[in-house]
Amino acid sequence: MVVGLKGSAADEELVEFAFTAATDRECDLIAVRVARHTVPGATGLLSPVVDEATAQRRAEELLDDALTAPGSRHPGVHVRRLVERSTAARPLVSASLTAELVVVGRRHHPFHRLGPVTQAVLHRAGCSVAVVPLDDRTGPDRARAGARCRPGVRRPSTISAGSPAPPVPGRRRRCPPSP
């Protein structure tokens, strides 16, 4: 079994799912993380410049942090850590050729689309793929996640307190009226 991790707080759900699936299938788990080497350039100007060894070490530390707690709850699962300097999808697709299952996350994207890594793994993986929906929003946004509309979609207006606006012919209501 293979799991791809990004290094965000939402990875906890993904790792827990992967460990549970590995326990149920009685198989080993390969945890994949990509080491990003930031270089000066159009996108690198906003990020600090780090050398390859530092990027590799940071990625390994993030991977170890993400796997420590779930690993203690699932002691029967042997975990192999894989940190590569590559695009995010490439090591997942190559590891899928010998795996039973690849576990990837689906983060919050506008219009409920899949992200590029998840889409690439779905189309190119050599085994089954489990897509785990994740909520990587934090703070007040995460608390209201169930009640919020998608970005760019406005809530319907109300005529008076508590009564919803009449439906507009030919348009669907996408979100519940505000309380």
C-alpha positions in Angstrom: 0.0 0.0 0.0 1.2 3.5 -0.9 0.2 6.9 0.6 1.2 10.3 -0.7 1.6 13.1 1.8 1.8 16.8 1.2 2.9 18.0 4.7 -0.2 19.9 5.8 -2.4 19.4 8.9 -5.0 17.6 6.7 -2.5 14.7 6.2 -3.6 13.3 9.6 -6.8 12.0 8.1 -5.0 10.6 5.1 -2.4 8.8 7.2 -5.0 7.3 9.5 -7.0 6.0 6.6 -3.8 4.5 5.1 -2.8 2.8 8.4 -6.3 1.4 8.9 -6.4 0.0 5.3 -2.9 -1.5 5.7 -3.9 -3.1 9.0 -7.1 -4.5 7.4 -5.1 -5.9 4.4 -2.2 -7.0 6.5 0.4 -5.3 4.2 3.2 -2.9 4.5 2.8 0.8 3.9 5.0 3.0 1.8 4.7 6.7 2.7 5.8 9.0 -0.1 6.8 12.7 0.3 8.4 15.0 -2.3 11.4 17.1 -1.3 11.1 20.5 -2.9 14.3 22.3 -3.7 13.6 26.0 -3.9 15.8 27.9 -6.4 15.7 31.6 -7.3 13.3 32.3 -10.1 9.8 33.5 -10.8 8.2 31.3 -8.1 11.3 31.0 -5.9 11.6 34.7 -5.0 8.9 34.4 -2.4 10.3 31.3 -0.8 13.6 31.0 1.1 16.4 29.5 -0.9 17.5 26.1 0.5 20.0 23.6 -0.7 19.2 20.0 -1.6 20.3 18.5 1.6 18.2 20.9 3.7 15.1 20.3 1.5 15.6 16.5 1.8 16.0 16.7 5.6 12.9 18.9 6.0 10.8 16.5 3.9 12.1 13.5 6.0 11.3 15.3 9.2 7.8 16.2 8.1 7.2 12.6 7.0 8.4 11.3 10.3 6.2 13.7 12.2 3.1 12.7 10.2 3.7 9.0 10.7 4.7 8.9 14.4 1.3 9.0 16.1 -0.6 6.7 13.7 2.3 4.3 13.7 2.1 3.9 17.4 -1.6 3.1 17.1 -1.0 0.5 14.4 2.2 -1.4 15.6 1.7 -4.3 13.2 2.2 -2.1 10.1 5.7 -1.9 8.7 6.3 1.6 7.2 8.9 2.4 4.6 9.6 6.1 4.0 10.3 7.4 0.5 11.4 11.0 0.0 12.2 11.9 -3.6 13.0 15.1 -5.4 10.5 14.9 -8.2 7.0 16.0 -9.2 4.4 14.8 -6.7 2.7 12.3 -8.9 5.7 10.5 -10.3 6.8 8.5 -7.2 3.2 7.6 -6.4 2.6 6.3 -9.9 5.9 4.3 -10.0 5.2 2.8 -6.5 1.7 1.9 -7.7 3.1 -0.7 -10.1 3.8 -3.1 -7.2 1.2 -1.9 -4.7 -2.3 -3.1 -3.9 -3.7 0.4 -3.3 -2.6 4.0 -3.5 -4.1 6.4 -1.1 -4.2 10.1 -2.1 -6.1 13.1 -0.6 -8.7 15.3 -2.3 -8.2 18.8 -0.9 -10.7 21.7 -1.1 -10.6 23.0 -4.7 -13.0 25.4 -6.3 -15.9 23.8 -8.2 -15.2 20.4 -6.5 -12.4 19.5 -9.0 -9.6 17.1 -8.3 -6.2 18.5 -7.9 -3.5 17.8 -10.4 -1.7 15.1 -8.4 -4.8 13.2 -7.5 -6.0 13.3 -11.2 -2.6 12.1 -12.5 -2.5 9.2 -10.0 -6.1 8.2 -10.9 -5.3 8.1 -14.6 -1.8 6.5 -14.4 -1.7 4.2 -11.4 -1.1 0.5 -11.9 -3.5 -0.5 -9.0 -6.6 0.7 -7.2 -6.7 4.2 -5.9 -8.5 5.5 -2.8 -9.3 9.2 -2.8 -9.8 10.5 0.7 -11.7 13.8 0.9 -9.8 16.2 3.2 -10.6 19.5 4.7 -7.4 21.4 4.8 -8.9 24.7 5.9 -8.1 25.9 9.4 -9.5 28.2 12.0 -13.0 29.7 11.6 -13.3 28.6 8.0 -13.0 25.0 9.1 -15.7 25.4 11.7 -18.1 26.8 9.1 -17.0 24.4 6.3 -20.3 22.5 6.2 -22.3 25.7 6.0 -20.2 27.6 3.5 -20.8 27.8 -0.2 -18.1 27.2 -2.8 -15.9 30.2 -3.6 -17.5 32.6 -6.0 -21.1 31.3 -5.3 -23.2 33.8 -3.4 -25.8 32.8 -0.9 -29.4 33.5 -1.9 -30.7 36.8 -0.5 -33.7 36.8 1.9 -36.8 38.9 1.6 -37.5 39.1 5.3 -36.0 37.5 8.4 -36.3 33.7 8.1 -38.1 33.5 4.8 -36.0 32.4 1.8 -36.0 34.3 -1.5 -38.3 33.0 -4.2 -36.5 30.8 -6.7 -35.4 32.4 -9.9 -36.7 30.6 -12.9 -34.1 28.5 -14.7 -31.6 28.8 -11.8 -30.8 26.2 -9.1 -30.2 27.2 -5.5 -26.8 25.9 -4.6 -26.6 26.9 -1.0 -29.1 27.0 1.9 -30.2 30.5 3.0 -28.3 32.2 5.7 -29.7 31.8 9.2 
